[in-house]
Amino acid sequence: MQTRISTKGQVVLPKAIRDKRRWKAGTLLTVEDRPEGLLLKPVEKKKKLTIDDWAGILNYKGPPHTVEEMNAAIEKEVRRRHARGRY
């Protein structure tokens, strides 16, 4: 495969390569200049959270709620949203 640098200095990557690497439009790439050529790498995304990370976020310090209390809270929120015309 071959590609050409545009007059604006941009390089278009062939669709077959983008599909193979699962690089969608807007993917941010880092460019490294190596002796053997250029290396394109996607910028690492934010660290993925583990179960332990989530457990710390969701930590609740209080008495456990009953199923009836949770259902009442859900019903209250639904009524509130209906009153605002959201649904």
C-alpha positions as CSV (number, residue, x, y, z in Angstrom):
1,M,0.0,0.0,0.0
2,Q,1.1,3.5,-0.7
3,T,-0.2,6.9,0.4
4,R,0.8,10.5,-0.3
5,I,1.4,13.5,1.9
6,S,-1.2,16.2,1.2
7,T,-0.4,19.8,0.5
8,K,-1.3,20.5,4.1
9,G,1.2,18.0,5.4
10,Q,-1.3,15.4,6.4
11,V,-1.0,11.6,5.8
12,V,-4.1,9.6,5.0
13,L,-3.9,6.1,6.4
14,P,-5.6,3.5,4.1
15,K,-8.9,2.1,5.4
16,A,-7.6,-1.5,5.5
17,I,-4.9,-0.4,8.0
18,R,-7.3,1.7,10.1
19,D,-9.8,-1.2,10.2
20,K,-7.1,-3.8,11.1
21,R,-5.9,-1.6,14.0
22,R,-9.4,-0.5,15.0
23,W,-8.5,3.2,14.7
24,K,-11.6,5.2,14.3
25,A,-11.8,8.8,13.1
26,G,-10.5,11.1,15.7
27,T,-8.0,8.5,17.1
28,L,-5.1,10.4,18.6
29,L,-1.7,9.0,17.6
30,T,1.8,9.7,18.7
31,V,4.5,9.9,16.1
32,E,8.0,8.6,17.0
33,D,10.9,9.1,14.6
34,R,12.9,5.9,14.6
35,P,16.0,5.1,12.5
36,E,14.0,2.5,10.5
37,G,11.1,5.0,9.9
38,L,8.2,6.6,11.7
39,L,6.2,4.8,14.3
40,L,2.5,5.6,14.9
41,K,1.0,4.6,18.2
42,P,-2.4,5.4,19.7
43,V,-2.2,7.6,22.7
44,E,-2.9,5.5,25.8
45,K,-6.4,6.1,27.2
46,K,-7.0,6.7,30.8
47,K,-6.3,3.8,33.1
48,K,-9.2,1.4,33.2
49,L,-10.6,1.0,36.7
50,T,-10.5,-2.4,38.4
51,I,-13.2,-3.9,40.7
52,D,-11.2,-2.7,43.7
53,D,-11.2,0.9,42.4
54,W,-14.9,0.8,42.0
55,A,-15.4,-0.7,45.4
56,G,-13.7,2.3,46.9
57,I,-15.9,4.7,45.0
58,L,-19.1,2.9,45.9
59,N,-18.3,2.5,49.5
60,Y,-21.5,3.4,51.5
61,K,-21.2,4.1,55.2
62,G,-24.7,3.8,56.7
63,P,-27.4,1.4,57.5
64,P,-28.5,-0.9,54.6
65,H,-31.6,0.1,52.7
66,T,-34.5,-2.3,52.3
67,V,-35.9,-3.2,48.9
68,E,-39.0,-1.3,49.7
69,E,-37.0,1.9,50.4
70,M,-35.1,1.6,47.2
71,N,-38.4,1.0,45.2
72,A,-39.9,4.1,46.9
73,A,-36.9,6.2,46.0
74,I,-37.1,5.1,42.3
75,E,-40.8,5.8,42.2
76,K,-40.3,9.2,43.7
77,E,-37.7,10.1,41.0
78,V,-39.9,8.8,38.2
79,R,-42.8,11.0,39.5
80,R,-40.4,14.0,39.7
81,R,-39.2,13.5,36.1
82,H,-42.8,13.0,34.9
83,A,-43.8,16.3,36.6
84,R,-41.0,18.1,34.8
85,G,-42.3,16.7,31.5
86,R,-39.2,14.6,30.8
87,Y,-41.2,11.6,29.7
